[in-house]
Structure formats: C-alpha cells, structure tokens
Amino acid sequence: MQPQYQMGYDRAITVFSPDGRLYQVEYAREAVKRGTTAVGLKYREGVVLIVDKRVTTRLLEAASIEKIFKIDVHIGMASSGLVGDARSLVDRARIEAQINRVSYDEAIDVETLAKKLCDHMQIYTMFGGARPYGSALLIAGVSGESGRLFETDPSGTLLEYKATGIGTGRPAVMKVFEDEYNEQASLEEAALLGLKALHAATEGKMDVNTVEMGFIDAPSRVFRKMERDEVEPYINKFSQ
C-alpha cells in the first residue's frame, strides 16, 4: 500500500513526486509491458515487423486481431499495449501522412512522422483531465535508400533501433537480438530471427494463427502486410 503522501502524485498527471517521477506515465508503461510482444528488425534491404496476436480462445476469430497497420505506402506500424489507444495513434499517423502529401505534394519522412506522433503523446503527460496513451509503437519505414525503425513509449520518448521489441516479452527478445542480430541478413534470415525472438518471448506458444508479419523493402519503398499463406512457410522453416 502506498504512503498517504504519495497519493496526490499518484493520481495527478501534472504533479511530479518529490523524487521527480510522474506516476501516471510509469503506470502507462506498465500497461505496455502487459501487452502482446511485437518485434522489429532491420535487414539488408528494409525492415520486418512481427507480432504475437495472443489468441486466448478457439472461439476468437484470429483475423479480427490487428496489431500491424499500414500508415502510408512506405510506412508501417506495430503496436503493444491498449488496443484502442494504439488505434487512435494509427489514425493520427495516417492523417499526418495525408496532410504532408496535400501540403507538400510528397510522402512524409518516417522520422518526421515518428517525431510528430511522439510530440502528440508527450502533450498528454502535461495537462489534467487526460491520461497518457497506454501504448508503445514500432514504426518502420524507408528514408532515402535505407530502412528505419523507431520505437515510441507513452512518455513521448523516441528511439531508433536496428532491432528491438515491445510488450511483455521484451527482455527475452532483446537477449536474442543482442546475441544473434546481423545487419546484413536477408529478409528470410531476419524473419526467422524475429520468430526465434518471439518464440522465446511466448515460451513456445506460437503458430501461424497467432503471428502477424509485415515488411518494407527499401528498393520498392512499399510496406506490405503478409497474408496467412505467406507467413506459414516462415513458421514451418522455423519449426524444422
């Protein structure tokens, strides 16, 4: 149980605790840690995203669970945490991408979009009557001739990674990537490593119905979510 003097800092997003903490932001991060695991890693010619959909009952239609989203032709996104919050951020990102096309007649840069989203998320840590977003995002895209991978969190922090994970299995994912990640891997090699990391995070509870994959290829500059029959060969190769 919390000491009485902490309760005010615990409930108010705009008040720092005496030790410099914003408890509501920390609680939002905890919501992300309870979310399903999502991984992203750059390969030689792009970026691949892989998500555990966590199908909890055979009565659930797995296709109804969406954790990877196409934002623009050249940008995709994976989420972990509160699904409704993530969907709101996805809608915001799509609007920002279209505003850039209308205003400047060109596609938005993936780093610019990531910064705009983080600025929006950070605002919700600064005023009363609102709460931080309970979602973290992996944003994959192409800038110039190379793939880019960014991670956001509820505080509005933006970090760029070669390979990373979000959600409940992040520690297991990062251990696999620290040991085995290779920048010059092909799409297939990167996808199999991502599946290995996801397998470690989910303790082996993984099959074609619970995995969603998407990738962006730098030469074509097109982000595409894989269909079930495209994901299945990767699952089969990993299982061999």
C-alpha positions as CSV (number, residue, x, y, z in Angstrom):
1,M,0.0,0.0,0.0
2,Q,1.3,3.5,-0.9
3,P,2.1,6.0,1.8
4,Q,-0.5,8.7,2.2
5,Y,1.8,11.5,1.0
6,Q,2.2,9.7,-2.4
7,M,-1.5,9.5,-3.2
8,G,-1.7,13.0,-4.7
9,Y,1.3,12.4,-7.0
10,D,-0.2,9.0,-7.9
11,R,-3.5,10.5,-9.2
12,A,-2.4,13.7,-10.9
13,I,-0.6,13.6,-14.2
14,T,0.6,17.2,-13.9
15,V,2.4,16.8,-10.5
16,F,5.9,15.5,-10.0
17,S,6.6,13.4,-7.0
18,P,9.4,14.6,-4.6
19,D,11.8,12.1,-6.3
20,G,11.0,13.5,-9.8
21,R,8.6,10.9,-11.1
22,L,5.3,11.1,-12.9
23,Y,3.4,8.0,-11.7
24,Q,0.7,8.0,-14.3
25,V,3.4,7.8,-17.1
26,E,5.0,4.9,-15.3
27,Y,1.6,3.2,-15.0
28,A,1.1,3.7,-18.7
29,R,4.5,2.0,-19.3
30,E,3.3,-0.9,-17.2
31,A,0.2,-1.2,-19.5
32,V,2.6,-1.6,-22.4
33,K,4.6,-4.3,-20.6
34,R,1.4,-6.3,-20.2
35,G,0.7,-6.1,-23.9
36,T,1.5,-8.7,-26.5
37,T,5.0,-8.9,-27.8
38,A,6.0,-7.1,-31.0
39,V,9.4,-7.2,-32.6
40,G,11.0,-5.2,-35.4
41,L,14.4,-5.6,-37.0
42,K,16.2,-4.1,-39.9
43,Y,17.7,-6.4,-42.6
44,R,19.9,-5.7,-45.5
45,E,17.2,-4.0,-47.7
46,G,14.5,-3.0,-45.3
47,V,12.6,-3.6,-42.1
48,V,10.4,-6.5,-40.9
49,L,7.8,-6.4,-38.1
50,I,6.4,-9.5,-36.4
51,V,3.7,-9.5,-33.7
52,D,2.2,-12.1,-31.4
53,K,-1.6,-11.8,-31.6
54,R,-2.2,-13.9,-28.4
55,V,-5.3,-15.8,-29.4
56,T,-6.7,-16.7,-25.9
57,T,-9.7,-18.9,-27.0
58,R,-10.5,-21.1,-30.0
59,L,-13.8,-19.2,-30.3
60,L,-12.0,-16.0,-31.3
61,E,-11.6,-15.1,-35.0
62,A,-7.8,-14.6,-35.2
63,A,-8.2,-12.4,-38.3
64,S,-10.1,-9.9,-36.2
65,I,-7.0,-9.1,-34.2
66,E,-4.9,-6.4,-35.9
67,K,-1.6,-5.4,-34.5
68,I,0.3,-4.3,-37.7
69,F,-1.0,-1.3,-39.6
70,K,-0.1,0.3,-42.9
71,I,0.2,4.1,-42.4
72,D,1.3,5.2,-45.8
73,V,2.8,3.4,-48.9
74,H,6.3,3.5,-47.3
75,I,5.5,3.3,-43.6
76,G,4.1,0.5,-41.3
77,M,3.5,0.3,-37.6
78,A,3.2,-2.4,-34.9
79,S,1.7,-1.8,-31.5
80,S,1.6,-3.2,-28.0
81,G,-0.5,-2.2,-25.0
82,L,-4.0,-0.8,-25.0
83,V,-5.5,-1.6,-28.4
84,G,-7.9,1.3,-28.5
85,D,-5.1,3.8,-27.7
86,A,-3.0,2.2,-30.5
87,R,-5.8,2.5,-33.0
88,S,-6.2,6.2,-32.1
89,L,-2.5,6.8,-32.7
90,V,-2.6,4.9,-36.0
91,D,-5.5,7.2,-37.2
92,R,-3.4,10.2,-36.1
93,A,-0.4,8.9,-38.0
94,R,-2.5,8.4,-41.2
95,I,-3.9,11.9,-41.0
96,E,-0.4,13.4,-40.6
97,A,0.8,11.4,-43.6
98,Q,-2.0,12.6,-45.7
99,I,-1.6,16.3,-44.5
100,N,2.0,16.1,-45.6
101,R,1.0,14.9,-49.1
102,V,-1.6,17.6,-49.5
103,S,0.6,20.4,-48.2
104,Y,3.9,19.5,-49.8
105,D,3.0,17.0,-52.6
106,E,5.4,14.4,-51.2
107,A,5.4,11.5,-48.9
108,I,6.2,12.3,-45.2
109,D,9.6,11.2,-43.9
110,V,9.4,8.3,-41.5
111,E,11.4,10.1,-38.8
112,T,9.3,13.3,-39.2
113,L,6.1,11.2,-38.7
114,A,7.6,9.4,-35.6
115,K,8.5,12.8,-34.1
116,K,5.1,14.2,-34.7
117,L,3.5,11.2,-33.0
118,C,5.8,11.4,-30.0
119,D,5.1,15.2,-29.7
120,H,1.4,14.3,-29.6
121,M,1.9,11.6,-27.0
122,Q,4.1,13.9,-24.9
123,I,1.4,16.5,-24.7
124,Y,-0.8,14.0,-22.8
125,T,1.7,13.9,-20.0
126,M,1.4,17.6,-19.3
127,F,-2.2,18.6,-18.5
128,G,-5.0,17.5,-16.2
129,G,-8.2,15.9,-17.3
130,A,-6.4,13.4,-19.6
131,R,-4.1,10.4,-19.3
132,P,-1.1,9.2,-21.2
133,Y,-1.5,6.8,-24.1
134,G,-1.1,3.2,-22.8
135,S,0.6,2.0,-26.0
136,A,4.0,1.7,-27.5
137,L,4.7,1.6,-31.2
138,L,7.3,0.3,-33.6
139,I,7.4,2.5,-36.7
140,A,9.1,1.0,-39.8
141,G,9.7,2.9,-43.0
142,V,12.2,3.9,-45.6
143,S,14.1,7.2,-45.6
144,G,16.4,7.7,-48.6
145,E,17.7,4.3,-49.6
146,S,17.7,2.7,-46.2
147,G,15.2,1.2,-43.8
148,R,14.5,3.0,-40.5
149,L,13.0,1.5,-37.3
150,F,11.7,3.7,-34.4
151,E,10.2,2.9,-31.0
152,T,7.9,5.2,-29.0
153,D,6.7,4.9,-25.5
154,P,3.8,6.6,-23.5
155,S,6.1,9.4,-22.3
156,G,6.8,10.5,-25.9
157,T,10.3,9.2,-26.0
158,L,11.6,8.4,-29.5
159,L,14.5,6.0,-30.1
160,E,15.8,4.5,-33.3
161,Y,16.9,0.8,-33.2
162,K,18.5,-1.8,-35.5
163,A,16.4,-4.4,-33.8
164,T,14.0,-4.1,-30.8
165,G,10.9,-5.4,-29.1
166,I,8.0,-4.0,-27.1
167,G,5.4,-5.7,-24.8
168,T,5.6,-8.4,-22.2
169,G,8.3,-10.4,-23.8
170,R,10.8,-7.5,-24.5
171,P,13.6,-8.8,-22.1
172,A,13.6,-12.2,-23.9
173,V,13.5,-10.6,-27.3
174,M,16.4,-8.2,-26.6
175,K,18.6,-11.1,-25.3
176,V,18.1,-13.0,-28.6
177,F,18.8,-9.9,-30.7
178,E,21.9,-8.9,-28.6
179,D,23.4,-12.4,-29.2
180,E,22.4,-13.0,-32.8
181,Y,21.4,-9.9,-34.8
182,N,23.2,-9.4,-38.1
183,E,22.7,-6.1,-40.1
184,Q,23.5,-7.9,-43.4
185,A,20.8,-10.5,-43.0
186,S,18.3,-11.2,-45.8
187,L,14.6,-10.8,-45.3
188,E,14.2,-14.6,-44.7
189,E,17.1,-14.6,-42.2
190,A,15.7,-11.6,-40.4
191,A,12.2,-13.0,-40.3
192,L,13.5,-16.3,-38.9
193,L,15.5,-14.5,-36.2
194,G,12.4,-12.4,-35.3
195,L,10.4,-15.6,-35.0
196,K,13.1,-17.1,-32.8
197,A,12.9,-14.0,-30.5
198,L,9.1,-14.1,-30.5
199,H,9.3,-17.9,-29.7
200,A,11.5,-17.1,-26.7
201,A,9.1,-14.4,-25.5
202,T,6.0,-16.5,-25.8
203,E,7.6,-19.6,-24.3
204,G,6.9,-21.6,-27.5
205,K,3.2,-20.8,-27.8
206,M,3.4,-19.7,-31.4
207,D,1.8,-20.9,-34.7
208,V,0.6,-19.4,-38.0
209,N,-2.7,-18.3,-36.4
210,T,-1.0,-16.2,-33.7
211,V,1.6,-14.5,-35.7
212,E,1.2,-11.4,-37.9
213,M,4.1,-10.2,-40.1
214,G,4.8,-7.2,-42.3
215,F,7.8,-5.8,-44.1
216,I,9.0,-2.8,-46.1
217,D,11.6,-3.3,-48.8
218,A,13.8,-0.2,-49.4
219,P,14.2,-0.6,-53.2
220,S,10.5,-0.7,-53.8
221,R,9.6,1.6,-50.9
222,V,6.4,-0.3,-50.3
223,F,5.2,-1.6,-46.9
224,R,3.1,-4.8,-47.1
225,K,1.4,-7.0,-44.5
226,M,1.9,-10.7,-45.3
227,E,-1.1,-12.9,-45.9
228,R,-1.5,-16.1,-43.8
229,D,-0.2,-18.3,-46.6
230,E,2.9,-16.2,-46.8
231,V,3.6,-16.4,-43.1
232,E,3.1,-20.1,-43.0
233,P,6.4,-21.1,-44.8
234,Y,8.4,-19.0,-42.3
235,I,6.7,-20.7,-39.4
236,N,7.4,-24.1,-40.9
237,K,11.1,-23.3,-41.6
238,F,11.5,-22.1,-38.0
239,S,9.8,-25.2,-36.6
240,Q,12.1,-27.5,-38.5
